[in-house]
Amino acid sequence: MDTSQPLVMSLPARPTREEVARLCAELAAAPPGEARCLVDAGAHGLAAVDALARLALTARRHGHRLTFQGAGPELTALLRLTGLDEVL
């Protein structure tokens, strides 16, 4: 893998446990570096919050600098309400 290019992944609007587990495994397997998660603008609710928190923890554990892009206003508000808005 070319470490000069960030790892890019996509979080769907309604992430399943399997999709989140796959994304976490992809992060864990990649060499440490920049990673970007493109969040579907329709993603909202606690499932999306859980997914973002799991991805952020996995990234931190494996030395990645993970950024999220594209979170809609509902998800952003929910992340602020739960105190997890620093992941954005």
Secondary structure, 3 states (H helix, E strand, C coil): CCCCCCEEEEECCCCCHHHHHHHHHHHHHCCCCEEEEEECCCCCCHHHHHHHHHHHHHHHHCCCEEEEECCCHHHHHHHHHHCCHHHC
